[in-house]
Amino acid sequence: MFSLGDGAKFWLYTKPTDMRKNFNMLSGIVNNDMRQNLYSGDVFVFVNASNNMMKLLRYEPGGLVIYNKRLDHGRMHLVERIQEGDPTITPLEWRRLVDTIQGIIDDPRRRLQRLKALRDVQMEAYLREAKNI
């Protein structure tokens, strides 16, 4: 129950997705647009147009599960929006998904705004804790 890992297959829906969509609407995208079997146990990844929200849909024994992530700052560098004629689905590796959610990108010269904000929050908490000692 509630398990994700590198043992599953991940499928990225490359078109921007309205994050107000629920279980039924996302299931419809999987069946109709992606042409995949919803009950296969694969994980289907949806990202909004702003690249700051992500939903993962998966069938687990007993029913569907949605994992939802909304960033406080910055954007996910996961989706290069498709050009006309390109497929709407692409396989995705577990490590790439985790790196994207954590803000890790291939090019170390680029900094993500949300990582700086996270470091600032952690430093603030550390300083507050140091004052209480």
TIVO-2410 file (N, C-alpha, C; in nm, 3 decimals):
# residues 133
REC num residu      c1      c2      c3 atome chaine
REC   1      M   0.084  -0.118   0.000     N      A
REC   1      M   0.000   0.000   0.000    CA      A
REC   1      M   0.089   0.125   0.000     C      A
REC   2      F   0.054   0.224  -0.078     N      A
REC   2      F   0.128   0.349  -0.089    CA      A
REC   2      F   0.276   0.325  -0.113     C      A
REC   3      S   0.305   0.255  -0.218     N      A
REC   3      S   0.445   0.226  -0.246    CA      A
REC   3      S   0.483   0.269  -0.386     C      A
REC   4      L   0.590   0.343  -0.393     N      A
REC   4      L   0.650   0.378  -0.520    CA      A
REC   4      L   0.797   0.341  -0.512     C      A
REC   5      G   0.854   0.301  -0.623     N      A
REC   5      G   0.995   0.267  -0.625    CA      A
REC   5      G   1.039   0.236  -0.766     C      A
REC   6      D   1.164   0.199  -0.777     N      A
REC   6      D   1.217   0.175  -0.911    CA      A
REC   6      D   1.170   0.044  -0.972     C      A
REC   7      G   1.089  -0.033  -0.900     N      A
REC   7      G   1.033  -0.155  -0.957    CA      A
REC   7      G   0.914  -0.130  -1.048     C      A
REC   8      A   0.858  -0.012  -1.042     N      A
REC   8      A   0.741   0.021  -1.125    CA      A
REC   8      A   0.783   0.090  -1.254     C      A
REC   9      K   0.694   0.087  -1.351     N      A
REC   9      K   0.716   0.163  -1.474    CA      A
REC   9      K   0.646   0.297  -1.459     C      A
REC  10      F   0.711   0.402  -1.505     N      A
REC  10      F   0.656   0.537  -1.496    CA      A
REC  10      F   0.634   0.589  -1.637     C      A
REC  11      W   0.515   0.646  -1.659     N      A
REC  11      W   0.479   0.700  -1.789    CA      A
REC  11      W   0.442   0.846  -1.771     C      A
REC  12      L   0.514   0.933  -1.839     N      A
REC  12      L   0.490   1.077  -1.832    CA      A
REC  12      L   0.395   1.119  -1.943     C      A
REC  13      Y   0.287   1.184  -1.904     N      A
REC  13      Y   0.195   1.245  -2.000    CA      A
REC  13      Y   0.251   1.383  -2.030     C      A
REC  14      T   0.294   1.406  -2.154     N      A
REC  14      T   0.372   1.526  -2.184    CA      A
REC  14      T   0.289   1.650  -2.213     C      A
REC  15      K   0.159   1.636  -2.222     N      A
REC  15      K   0.075   1.756  -2.239    CA      A
REC  15      K   0.046   1.816  -2.102     C      A
REC  16      P   0.034   1.948  -2.092     N      A
REC  16      P  -0.002   2.010  -1.964    CA      A
REC  16      P  -0.137   1.958  -1.916     C      A
REC  17      T  -0.146   1.932  -1.786     N      A
REC  17      T  -0.267   1.875  -1.728    CA      A
REC  17      T  -0.324   1.971  -1.624     C      A
REC  18      D  -0.454   1.987  -1.627     N      A
REC  18      D  -0.525   2.067  -1.528    CA      A
REC  18      D  -0.521   1.990  -1.395     C      A
REC  19      M  -0.461   2.047  -1.293     N      A
REC  19      M  -0.444   1.978  -1.166    CA      A
REC  19      M  -0.573   1.969  -1.084     C      A
REC  20      R  -0.683   2.021  -1.136     N      A
REC  20      R  -0.812   2.002  -1.069    CA      A
REC  20      R  -0.873   1.868  -1.105     C      A
REC  21      K  -0.811   1.796  -1.198     N      A
REC  21      K  -0.864   1.667  -1.240    CA      A
REC  21      K  -0.856   1.566  -1.126     C      A
REC  22      N  -0.960   1.483  -1.117     N      A
REC  22      N  -0.969   1.384  -1.010    CA      A
REC  22      N  -0.937   1.244  -1.064     C      A
REC  23      F  -0.965   1.142  -0.984     N      A
REC  23      F  -0.938   1.004  -1.022    CA      A
REC  23      F  -1.000   0.969  -1.157     C      A
REC  24      N  -1.128   0.999  -1.175     N      A
REC  24      N  -1.199   0.961  -1.297    CA      A
REC  24      N  -1.144   1.032  -1.420     C      A
REC  25      M  -1.115   1.159  -1.407     N      A
REC  25      M  -1.068   1.236  -1.522    CA      A
REC  25      M  -0.926   1.194  -1.561     C      A
REC  26      L  -0.839   1.171  -1.463     N      A
REC  26      L  -0.704   1.124  -1.493    CA      A
REC  26      L  -0.707   0.983  -1.551     C      A
REC  27      S  -0.798   0.900  -1.500     N      A
REC  27      S  -0.814   0.765  -1.556    CA      A
REC  27      S  -0.855   0.772  -1.702     C      A
REC  28      G  -0.940   0.867  -1.736     N      A
REC  28      G  -0.982   0.886  -1.874    CA      A
REC  28      G  -0.865   0.923  -1.964     C      A
REC  29      I  -0.774   1.007  -1.914     N      A
REC  29      I  -0.655   1.042  -1.992    CA      A
REC  29      I  -0.568   0.918  -2.015     C      A
REC  30      V  -0.552   0.838  -1.911     N      A
REC  30      V  -0.470   0.716  -1.924    CA      A
REC  30      V  -0.529   0.624  -2.030     C      A
REC  31      N  -0.660   0.602  -2.023     N      A
REC  31      N  -0.725   0.510  -2.117    CA      A
REC  31      N  -0.736   0.567  -2.258     C      A
REC  32      N  -0.780   0.691  -2.270     N      A
REC  32      N  -0.812   0.747  -2.402    CA      A
REC  32      N  -0.693   0.813  -2.473     C      A
REC  33      D  -0.617   0.894  -2.402     N      A
REC  33      D  -0.507   0.968  -2.465    CA      A
REC  33      D  -0.376   0.888  -2.466     C      A
REC  34      M  -0.345   0.826  -2.352     N      A
REC  34      M  -0.220   0.754  -2.340    CA      A
REC  34      M  -0.230   0.612  -2.394     C      A
REC  35      R  -0.352   0.562  -2.404     N      A
REC  35      R  -0.377   0.425  -2.453    CA      A
REC  35      R  -0.302   0.320  -2.370     C      A
REC  36      Q  -0.309   0.337  -2.239     N      A
REC  36      Q  -0.243   0.244  -2.147    CA      A
REC  36      Q  -0.346   0.175  -2.060     C      A
REC  37      N  -0.306   0.062  -2.001     N      A
REC  37      N  -0.393  -0.013  -1.911    CA      A
REC  37      N  -0.378   0.045  -1.771     C      A
REC  38      L  -0.483   0.105  -1.722     N      A
REC  38      L  -0.483   0.170  -1.592    CA      A
REC  38      L  -0.451   0.071  -1.480     C      A
REC  39      Y  -0.491  -0.055  -1.497     N      A
REC  39      Y  -0.479  -0.156  -1.390    CA      A
REC  39      Y  -0.350  -0.236  -1.398     C      A
REC  40      S  -0.253  -0.190  -1.475     N      A
REC  40      S  -0.127  -0.261  -1.492    CA      A
REC  40      S  -0.033  -0.247  -1.372     C      A
REC  41      G  -0.059  -0.150  -1.287     N      A
REC  41      G   0.032  -0.123  -1.175    CA      A
REC  41      G   0.137  -0.018  -1.210     C      A
REC  42      D   0.136   0.028  -1.337     N      A
REC  42      D   0.228   0.134  -1.378    CA      A
REC  42      D   0.185   0.265  -1.314     C      A
REC  43      V   0.279   0.359  -1.308     N      A
REC  43      V   0.252   0.491  -1.251    CA      A
REC  43      V   0.244   0.591  -1.365     C      A
REC  44      F   0.139   0.673  -1.364     N      A
REC  44      F   0.116   0.771  -1.469    CA      A
REC  44      F   0.139   0.910  -1.409     C      A
REC  45      V   0.228   0.986  -1.472     N      A
REC  45      V   0.274   1.114  -1.419    CA      A
REC  45      V   0.214   1.228  -1.500     C      A
REC  46      F   0.154   1.324  -1.431     N      A
REC  46      F   0.091   1.440  -1.494    CA      A
REC  46      F   0.150   1.567  -1.432     C      A
REC  47      V   0.181   1.665  -1.518     N      A
REC  47      V   0.240   1.791  -1.472    CA      A
REC  47      V   0.158   1.905  -1.531     C      A
REC  48      N   0.140   2.012  -1.453     N      A
REC  48      N   0.063   2.126  -1.503    CA      A
REC  48      N   0.147   2.212  -1.598     C      A
REC  49      A   0.084   2.311  -1.660     N      A
REC  49      A   0.151   2.396  -1.758    CA      A
REC  49      A   0.263   2.480  -1.696     C      A
REC  50      S   0.250   2.514  -1.570     N      A
REC  50      S   0.351   2.596  -1.502    CA      A
REC  50      S   0.469   2.515  -1.451     C      A
REC  51      N   0.460   2.383  -1.459     N      A
REC  51      N   0.563   2.292  -1.409    CA      A
REC  51      N   0.591   2.311  -1.260     C      A
REC  52      N   0.487   2.346  -1.184     N      A
REC  52      N   0.507   2.358  -1.040    CA      A
REC  52      N   0.418   2.262  -0.961     C      A
REC  53      M   0.339   2.181  -1.032     N      A
REC  53      M   0.255   2.080  -0.967    CA      A
REC  53      M   0.263   1.950  -1.046     C      A
REC  54      M   0.256   1.839  -0.971     N      A
REC  54      M   0.263   1.708  -1.033    CA      A
REC  54      M   0.166   1.614  -0.962     C      A
REC  55      K   0.101   1.528  -1.039     N      A
REC  55      K   0.019   1.422  -0.984    CA      A
REC  55      K   0.065   1.290  -1.043     C      A
REC  56      L   0.070   1.189  -0.958     N      A
REC  56      L   0.101   1.053  -1.001    CA      A
REC  56      L  -0.021   0.967  -0.972     C      A
REC  57      L  -0.065   0.893  -1.071     N      A
REC  57      L  -0.182   0.806  -1.057    CA      A
REC  57      L  -0.136   0.662  -1.069     C      A
REC  58      R  -0.181   0.578  -0.975     N      A
REC  58      R  -0.143   0.437  -0.978    CA      A
REC  58      R  -0.256   0.352  -0.923     C      A
REC  59      Y  -0.274   0.237  -0.986     N      A
REC  59      Y  -0.368   0.139  -0.932    CA      A
REC  59      Y  -0.291   0.046  -0.841     C      A
REC  60      E  -0.335   0.037  -0.717     N      A
REC  60      E  -0.281  -0.057  -0.621    CA      A
REC  60      E  -0.395  -0.148  -0.577     C      A
REC  61      P  -0.366  -0.266  -0.525     N      A
REC  61      P  -0.474  -0.355  -0.483    CA      A
REC  61      P  -0.573  -0.283  -0.392     C      A
REC  62      G  -0.696  -0.282  -0.434     N      A
REC  62      G  -0.800  -0.216  -0.357    CA      A
REC  62      G  -0.847  -0.085  -0.416     C      A
REC  63      G  -0.771  -0.026  -0.507     N      A
REC  63      G  -0.817   0.099  -0.567    CA      A
REC  63      G  -0.705   0.187  -0.620     C      A
REC  64      L  -0.747   0.304  -0.668     N      A
REC  64      L  -0.654   0.401  -0.725    CA      A
REC  64      L  -0.594   0.490  -0.616     C      A
REC  65      V  -0.470   0.532  -0.638     N      A
REC  65      V  -0.401   0.622  -0.546    CA      A
REC  65      V  -0.348   0.740  -0.628     C      A
REC  66      I  -0.364   0.860  -0.575     N      A
REC  66      I  -0.304   0.979  -0.636    CA      A
REC  66      I  -0.203   1.037  -0.538     C      A
REC  67      Y  -0.082   1.056  -0.587     N      A
REC  67      Y   0.022   1.127  -0.515    CA      A
REC  67      Y   0.026   1.267  -0.576     C      A
REC  68      N   0.033   1.370  -0.492     N      A
REC  68      N   0.027   1.507  -0.541    CA      A
REC  68      N   0.144   1.585  -0.482     C      A
REC  69      K   0.211   1.663  -0.567     N      A
REC  69      K   0.323   1.746  -0.522    CA      A
REC  69      K   0.306   1.886  -0.577     C      A
REC  70      R   0.309   1.986  -0.489     N      A
REC  70      R   0.306   2.126  -0.531    CA      A
REC  70      R   0.429   2.194  -0.472     C      A
REC  71      L   0.506   2.258  -0.557     N      A
REC  71      L   0.627   2.324  -0.512    CA      A
REC  71      L   0.596   2.457  -0.446     C      A
REC  72      D   0.672   2.492  -0.344     N      A
REC  72      D   0.660   2.623  -0.282    CA      A
REC  72      D   0.724   2.730  -0.368     C      A
REC  73      H   0.836   2.696  -0.431     N      A
REC  73      H   0.911   2.791  -0.511    CA      A
REC  73      H   0.963   2.721  -0.636     C      A
REC  74      G   0.979   2.795  -0.742     N      A
REC  74      G   1.044   2.744  -0.863    CA      A
REC  74      G   0.957   2.649  -0.944     C      A
REC  75      R   1.024   2.578  -1.033     N      A
REC  75      R   0.955   2.488  -1.125    CA      A
REC  75      R   1.032   2.358  -1.137     C      A
REC  76      M   0.961   2.254  -1.175     N      A
REC  76      M   1.023   2.125  -1.202    CA      A
REC  76      M   1.081   2.127  -1.343     C      A
REC  77      H   1.202   2.082  -1.357     N      A
REC  77      H   1.265   2.075  -1.489    CA      A
REC  77      H   1.254   1.932  -1.538     C      A
REC  78      L   1.133   1.891  -1.571     N      A
REC  78      L   1.105   1.754  -1.610    CA      A
REC  78      L   1.050   1.747  -1.749     C      A
REC  79      V   0.962   1.837  -1.781     N      A
REC  79      V   0.885   1.826  -1.902    CA      A
REC  79      V   0.929   1.927  -2.006     C      A
REC  80      E   0.975   1.878  -2.117     N      A
REC  80      E   0.992   1.963  -2.233    CA      A
REC  80      E   0.863   1.945  -2.312     C      A
REC  81      R   0.786   2.049  -2.322     N      A
REC  81      R   0.656   2.035  -2.386    CA      A
REC  81      R   0.672   1.987  -2.530     C      A
REC  82      I   0.579   1.902  -2.570     N      A
REC  82      I   0.591   1.835  -2.700    CA      A
REC  82      I   0.558   1.929  -2.815     C      A
REC  83      Q   0.616   1.900  -2.927     N      A
REC  83      Q   0.584   1.970  -3.051    CA      A
REC  83      Q   0.472   1.894  -3.120     C      A
REC  84      E   0.407   1.957  -3.212     N      A
REC  84      E   0.298   1.892  -3.284    CA      A
REC  84      E   0.349   1.766  -3.352     C      A
REC  85      G   0.275   1.658  -3.337     N      A
REC  85      G   0.312   1.531  -3.398    CA      A
REC  85      G   0.393   1.440  -3.308     C      A
REC  86      D   0.447   1.491  -3.198     N      A
REC  86      D   0.523   1.409  -3.105    CA      A
REC  86      D   0.428   1.326  -3.019     C      A
REC  87      P   0.476   1.216  -2.963     N      A
REC  87      P   0.388   1.134  -2.879    CA      A
REC  87      P   0.349   1.206  -2.751     C      A
REC  88      T   0.237   1.168  -2.694     N      A
REC  88      T   0.189   1.230  -2.571    CA      A
REC  88      T   0.234   1.152  -2.448     C      A
REC  89      I   0.311   1.049  -2.467     N      A
REC  89      I   0.353   0.966  -2.355    CA      A
REC  89      I   0.500   0.930  -2.374     C      A
REC  90      T   0.572   0.929  -2.265     N      A
REC  90      T   0.712   0.891  -2.271    CA      A
REC  90      T   0.748   0.815  -2.144     C      A
REC  91      P   0.831   0.711  -2.155     N      A
REC  91      P   0.873   0.641  -2.034    CA      A
REC  91      P   0.962   0.731  -1.949     C      A
REC  92      L   0.959   0.710  -1.820     N      A
REC  92      L   1.032   0.794  -1.727    CA      A
REC  92      L   1.100   0.704  -1.626     C      A
REC  93      E   1.224   0.732  -1.594     N      A
REC  93      E   1.296   0.652  -1.497    CA      A
REC  93      E   1.270   0.704  -1.356     C      A
REC  94      W   1.265   0.613  -1.259     N      A
REC  94      W   1.240   0.646  -1.119    CA      A
REC  94      W   1.340   0.750  -1.069     C      A
REC  95      R   1.468   0.730  -1.097     N      A
REC  95      R   1.571   0.820  -1.048    CA      A
REC  95      R   1.550   0.961  -1.103     C      A
REC  96      R   1.512   0.971  -1.229     N      A
REC  96      R   1.486   1.102  -1.292    CA      A
REC  96      R   1.369   1.172  -1.224     C      A
REC  97      L   1.264   1.095  -1.191     N      A
REC  97      L   1.147   1.151  -1.123    CA      A
REC  97      L   1.187   1.204  -0.985     C      A
REC  98      V   1.260   1.125  -0.910     N      A
REC  98      V   1.302   1.166  -0.776    CA      A
REC  98      V   1.392   1.289  -0.783     C      A
REC  99      D   1.487   1.288  -0.875     N      A
REC  99      D   1.576   1.404  -0.891    CA      A
REC  99      D   1.497   1.529  -0.925     C      A
REC 100      T   1.397   1.516  -1.009     N      A
REC 100      T   1.316   1.630  -1.049    CA      A
REC 100      T   1.239   1.686  -0.930     C      A
REC 101      I   1.179   1.599  -0.853     N      A
REC 101      I   1.102   1.643  -0.737    CA      A
REC 101      I   1.193   1.710  -0.634     C      A
REC 102      Q   1.314   1.660  -0.619     N      A
REC 102      Q   1.407   1.718  -0.523    CA      A
REC 102      Q   1.481   1.840  -0.577     C      A
REC 103      G   1.464   1.868  -0.707     N      A
REC 103      G   1.526   1.987  -0.764    CA      A
REC 103      G   1.666   1.964  -0.818     C      A
REC 104      I   1.704   1.839  -0.836     N      A
REC 104      I   1.837   1.809  -0.888    CA      A
REC 104      I   1.828   1.805  -1.040     C      A
REC 105      I   1.916   1.879  -1.105     N      A
REC 105      I   1.917   1.881  -1.251    CA      A
REC 105      I   2.055   1.839  -1.301     C      A
REC 106      D   2.059   1.798  -1.428     N      A
REC 106      D   2.183   1.746  -1.486    CA      A
REC 106      D   2.294   1.849  -1.492     C      A
REC 107      D   2.261   1.975  -1.517     N      A
REC 107      D   2.361   2.079  -1.536    CA      A
REC 107      D   2.388   2.149  -1.402     C      A
REC 108      P   2.502   2.123  -1.338     N      A
REC 108      P   2.527   2.182  -1.206    CA      A
REC 108      P   2.546   2.333  -1.208     C      A
REC 109      R   2.567   2.392  -1.325     N      A
REC 109      R   2.584   2.537  -1.333    CA      A
REC 109      R   2.454   2.611  -1.311     C      A
REC 110      R   2.340   2.542  -1.333     N      A
REC 110      R   2.210   2.607  -1.315    CA      A
REC 110      R   2.163   2.588  -1.172     C      A
REC 111      R   2.113   2.692  -1.113     N      A
REC 111      R   2.059   2.686  -0.977    CA      A
REC 111      R   1.908   2.698  -0.983     C      A
REC 112      L   1.842   2.623  -0.898     N      A
REC 112      L   1.698   2.633  -0.891    CA      A
REC 112      L   1.659   2.722  -0.773     C      A
REC 113      Q   1.566   2.810  -0.799     N      A
REC 113      Q   1.521   2.904  -0.698    CA      A
REC 113      Q   1.470   2.831  -0.574     C      A
REC 114      R   1.399   2.720  -0.593     N      A
REC 114      R   1.340   2.652  -0.479    CA      A
REC 114      R   1.444   2.586  -0.390     C      A
REC 115      L   1.559   2.546  -0.445     N      A
REC 115      L   1.664   2.490  -0.361    CA      A
REC 115      L   1.723   2.597  -0.271     C      A
REC 116      K   1.741   2.719  -0.325     N      A
REC 116      K   1.790   2.829  -0.244    CA      A
REC 116      K   1.691   2.860  -0.132     C      A
REC 117      A   1.563   2.861  -0.165     N      A
REC 117      A   1.460   2.887  -0.064    CA      A
REC 117      A   1.461   2.778   0.043     C      A
REC 118      L   1.480   2.653   0.003     N      A
REC 118      L   1.485   2.543   0.099    CA      A
REC 118      L   1.606   2.559   0.192     C      A
REC 119      R   1.720   2.594   0.135     N      A
REC 119      R   1.839   2.616   0.219    CA      A
REC 119      R   1.815   2.732   0.317     C      A
REC 120      D   1.749   2.838   0.271     N      A
REC 120      D   1.720   2.951   0.358    CA      A
REC 120      D   1.630   2.910   0.475     C      A
REC 121      V   1.529   2.829   0.447     N      A
REC 121      V   1.437   2.782   0.552    CA      A
REC 121      V   1.513   2.695   0.651     C      A
REC 122      Q   1.598   2.607   0.601     N      A
REC 122      Q   1.675   2.520   0.689    CA      A
REC 122      Q   1.771   2.601   0.776     C      A
REC 123      M   1.833   2.702   0.718     N      A
REC 123      M   1.926   2.787   0.794    CA      A
REC 123      M   1.850   2.865   0.901     C      A
REC 124      E   1.734   2.914   0.868     N      A
REC 124      E   1.651   2.986   0.963    CA      A
REC 124      E   1.615   2.898   1.082     C      A
REC 125      A   1.575   2.774   1.054     N      A
REC 125      A   1.541   2.679   1.160    CA      A
REC 125      A   1.663   2.648   1.246     C      A
REC 126      Y   1.778   2.633   1.183     N      A
REC 126      Y   1.902   2.606   1.256    CA      A
REC 126      Y   1.937   2.722   1.349     C      A
REC 127      L   1.924   2.844   1.299     N      A
REC 127      L   1.956   2.961   1.381    CA      A
REC 127      L   1.858   2.975   1.500     C      A
REC 128      R   1.728   2.947   1.473     N      A
REC 128      R   1.630   2.952   1.583    CA      A
REC 128      R   1.664   2.849   1.690     C      A
REC 129      E   1.703   2.729   1.645     N      A
REC 129      E   1.738   2.623   1.739    CA      A
REC 129      E   1.864   2.660   1.818     C      A
REC 130      A   1.959   2.722   1.751     N      A
REC 130      A   2.084   2.761   1.818    CA      A
REC 130      A   2.058   2.867   1.926     C      A
REC 131      K   1.962   2.954   1.904     N      A
REC 131      K   1.930   3.058   2.003    CA      A
REC 131      K   1.866   2.996   2.127     C      A
REC 132      N   1.792   2.887   2.110     N      A
REC 132      N   1.724   2.821   2.223    CA      A
REC 132      N   1.816   2.736   2.308     C      A
REC 133      I   1.937   2.712   2.260     N      A
REC 133      I   2.031   2.626   2.337    CA      A
REC 133      I   2.098   2.703   2.446     C      A
***
